């Protein structure tokens, strides 16, 4: 079969692979095909289990804390609802989408696709539905939310008695199964089950779909892919301009995200602001240094690395640089994959803020830095997805294929 590498644009003829083997692109080393014993049945089991567990995870008690004679319990959405009532609409909407709404959409849609294929059914629009479930992959964050809940739980238990409720255990299971879904899902096998690959003629001008890797005649540019329904383009339109604009907007918001407090705590009637670095310091002071290192990596190192990396990629395209192309390809892959984990800090806020509601004795509310920070994360994620890494390789290849 012939497929186009989504990262460098070169066409590859892949022979049938044995089990537990990986076929990589000869230019950029992108993993084009994996055969690791994964199956539709295993992916369907993980997907359906995740979808079903999301219901009790959202409806049952997540955590409870006790202070003196007062007790507070929270649901998975309690922190997000509290942030909404505090007036931080954008932050609440984004966290609600990433942590609650989109997981139902993604795993429900994926269960429909895999269930239909398992039964040998191919309904109209199955390729489009599968494409959207894959597109939602980086925006669905129960695993990131889970890490935020662990950090929030660890911070709360330093001073208060806290317990995990039934919803918390269901959410732990759902988040773990969501990661297993990613590990067991053989995306390319599912695409071939939806519709077979195409073998182009020896001298036929072709264009490759970057979503499902189907090779189509060059004359089909601008039309819809027959397998996944995505629009076919030789290169993403205005990729450099969009990536640069989104990266610049993220850069502008980086300053308020780091200078303004993420939360403000009321301790015995006194307001105590907490910036990102203050939260890291408190974690180290409490002996929770693994969580402190994690926050440094996800909230400081990764956002800065994403901005610097995107600047390097954009400059490489504009200068038509041929240097370090493989390194840039690897770095782009990591930036695109790890960007979502920068939301750990804001999910930590959503996890512990509703539990600390004891009036002037101890309370916590959200502050402007949290909204600025989540926008930095979203904008950098959108920038990496808007960019077309094949543009960096055009200088080496000399033409667009």
N, C-alpha and C positions, 0 to 999 in steps of 0.2 A: 504494500500500500504506500501511497505518497501523501505526506503531510507537510505543512509549512510550519517551521519553528516560529512560535509566537514572540520570541525575544530577539532573534536576529534576522528572520525573514527567509532564511535559506530553505529550499525544498529538499526533503529527505525521503528516500525510498527505504522503508523499513521491512526487513524480512520477518517471518513469524518468530516470536521469541519463546524461549523455554521458560519454565516456571522459575520464579525468584531471580529474574534478570531485569536489568534496566538498560534501555537504549537512550543514549544521550546525543544531542546535536554535536556534530563534528566541529562546529565553529565556537559556539558559546557554552557548550556542555549542559544546556538545559535538558532536564529529564523528559524526553518525548514520550516514552512508553515505559510502564512498570508492570512487571508480572510477579506479584508477590503473594499469590494464593488468595487474593481478595475476591469476593463474589457479591452478586446482587442480593442474594439471600441474607448474608451477614450484614450488608449495608442497610437492607430493609428492616431487619430486626432492630438494629441500633437506632435507626431513624424513627420507627414507630414507637419504640420504647421511650425515646427522648420526648416525642410529641405528647405521649400520654402522661408522662411524669411532670410535664410543664403545668398541667392543670392543678394537681395538689400542691405543687411547688408555689404556685401563685395564690392559692386559696387558703392554705393552712398557715399557721404561725411560723414565721422564719426564726426569730430570736425573741427572748424576753430578758429584761434586766430588773433588778430590785435594788432600791436605795431607801434605807430606813423602812418606813411603812408604805412606800410607794412602789408601784410596779408598772413597767411599760413593756408592751409587746408590739411587734412589727410584722407586717407582711412584706413580701418581696417588693410591692409597689409603694409601701408606706413612705419611704424616703423620697421617692420621686413625687408623690402627691404633696408631701410637705414642702419640697422645693418649689412646686407649682404655686402653692398657697403663699409662699414667701415672695412671689413675684418674679422668680427666675424662670420665665416661660420657655425660653430657648433651651436652657439646660435641662429642664424637666422633659420637654418633648424629645430631645435627642436621647437622653437616658432611657426614657420609656420605650422609644423605638428599638434601641439597641438591646436592651435587657429584657423586654417583655413582649412587645407586639411582633417584631420581626422574627424572633425564634418560632412563634406559632406559625407564621406565614411560611418560613423556609422549610421547617421540618414537616409541616402538613403537606406542602406542595411536593417535597421530595418523596414523602411516603406514597403519594398518589402516583408519581412517575415510576418509582421502583416497584410498587405493587402491580401496576399495569404491565410492566415488562416481565415481572415474575409470572404473571398469568398469561403471557403471550399476547397481550392487547396493546395496540398502538392507536390511540385516539388522536383526532385532529388537534393540533396545537401542543402535543406532548413535548416536542423539541423546544418550543418557546417557553413552556413552563419549566422545563429542566434548565434552560439557559438562565431564567430569572432566579431559580434556587441557587445556582452557582454564583451568580452576580451578588446575591445577598450574603454569601459565605463570610466575607470579611466584615460585614456590618451586623452580623448576628453574634452576640457576645455573652452567652451564658457562662462560658469558661472564664472570661475576663471579670465578669460580675462576681463569680465565685471567689476568685482571688481577692477581689475587693472586700467581699464579705468576711473572708478569713482575717484580713488585716483589721477590718472594723471590729470583729469579734475579739481579736487579740488586744486591741487598744481599750475596748470597753472593760474587759476582764482584769485590766491592771488595777482598777479602782472599784469596780462593781461586780456583783454576782450576776452572771449571765448564763443562760441555758439556750441550747439549740432546739427549736420546735420541730414538729413533724414536717412542716413545709421546708425547713432548712435541710433536712436529710433527703427529701425528695429532690430539692434543687441541686444538692451535691451529686446525686445519682444522675440527674438530667444533664448537668454540665459535663460530667465525666463521659457519659454516653455521647454527648455532642462531639467531643474530641475523638471518640472511637468511630463515630460516623465519618469524620474527615479521613481517618486512617484506613477504614475499610472500603470507602467508596472509590471504585475504579472508574474515573470520569470518562476516560476514552473508551472503555468497554461499553459503558452505558450509551455513549454517542453512537457507537457502531450497532448497538442493539436497536436504537431508534431508527437509524438509516445507515446503510453500508457506505464505506469510503469509496472514493472515485479514483480511477486510474487514468491520468491524463495521457495524451499522446506524446511521443518523444519531443516534437518541436512545437507543441501547443502552448501558446501564451496563457498563463494561469494566474489566478489570484487565490490566496489562502484565507479562509475565515479564521480570525484570531480567537473566536469563541469555541468552535467545535473542531477546528483544523481541517474542515472539508476543503478540498481543492476544487475550484470552479474555473470556467473559462474567463479570461481577462475581460471579455465583452460584458460579463455580468457585474462589473463594478457599478456600485450605486444601487444595485438590486438587493433583495432579501436572500439570505442563505436558505437553500431548500431544506436543510436539516434543522437548523436552530432558529431561523427567522431573523438573525442579526443582519444589519446593513453591511454589505461588502465594500471595503475600501482598501486600496493598495497600502495606504498609511492612514492613521487616524487624522481626520481633518483638524487643522489648527492645534495640533497636539502640543507644540512648543509654547504657543501663546497662552493656551489654557493652563498648562502646567506652571508657567512662569507667573501668571496672574494669581493663581491659587497659592503658590509658594510665597509670593510677595505679601499677600493678605495674611498668611500665617505668620510670616516674619514680623509684620506690624503688631500682631496680637501677642507675640511672644513676650514683649516687655510687660504689659499689664498682667499677663498670666503669671509671671514670676514675681512681680513687685507687689501686686495687690493680694490680700489674704484670700485663701480658698474658703476658710470658715472663720467664724468668730465664736469663741466659747465664753459663756458667762460662768465665772467661778466665784461664788460667794459675793455676787453683785458686781463683780469687776469684769470688764470686757477684755478678752485675751485674743488677739488676732493670730491666725496661723497661716503663713505662706507655705509653699511647697517645701522650702528648706527648713522651716520651723517644724513641720511634721516629720521630716527625716531626723532632725535633731532629737525630737521627743521619742521616736522609735529607738534610736541608739541609747538614749538615756534610760529607757525602760528595759533595756537588754534585748530588744527585738531587732537586733542588727541585721538578720537575714531579710526582714521586711524593709528595713531602712535601705539596704543595698538595692532591693528590688525597686523601691520607689525612685531612687537615684537613677537607675537604669531606664525605667519606663517613663518617668516624668521629666527627666533632664537630658540624659544621654541620647535616647532614641529620637525625641523631637528635634534636637540639634543635629543629629546625624542625618535625619531625613531632609532637613533644610539644606545642609551642606551637600548632601548627595544629589539632591535635585538641582542645585546650582551647578554642580560639576557636570551632570548629564546635559543640562540645557546648554552650557557653555561648549560642551563637546560637540553637540549638534551644530551650533552656530559657527564654530570654528572648523567643522568637518575634521575633527581630530581622529587619527587612527591609533592613538596610543592607549594602552591598558583597556582595550575593549572587553576582554574577558573578565577582568576585574570589575569593570563597571557593570557588566551583566550580572555578576554574582551579587554585587552590592545592591543593585536595583531589586533583585529577587528578595533579598533580606529586608530591605526597606518596605517593600510592598507587603510582605508577610507579617512583619513585627509591628507595623504601625498601629494596629488595633489595640495592642497591649498597653499603649500609653494611657488608655482610659481607666487603668486600675485605680488611680488616685481619686477620680471623680466617682467611681462606683463605690470606693471606700466611704466617701462622704454619704452617698445614698444609703449605705448599709447601717452606719452608726448614728447619723443625725436624728432619726426618729426615736432612737432609744434614749437619747440624752435630752429629755424634756421634763426637768424637775424645777422649773421656775428659776428664781434667783440663786438657788443652791447649786444647780449644775444644768446648763442648757447649751445647745449648739445651734447656730444658724449658718446658712450658706452666705458666701460673700462674692463680690464681682470677679475675683480671680478664677473661680471655678468655671464660670461661663466663658471667660476669655480662653482658659486652658482647653476646654472641650472643643471650642471652635478651632484652636490651633491643630488639635489632633484630627478633626474632621477635614479641615482644609488640606493638611499634608497628605492624608489618605486619598482624598479626591485628586490631589495633584499627581500622585504616583500612578493612579488609575487613568488619568487623562493623558499622561505621557506615553509615547510610543517608543519603546527601547530599540525597535528596528531602525529608527532614524540614526542612531549612533553607528550602526553597522553599514549604513549606506555609503559612508565615506570610504570604507574598505572594499565593499562589494562593487562600487562604481556605478551601480544601477539598482533599481527597485524591482524585486521579484516577488 
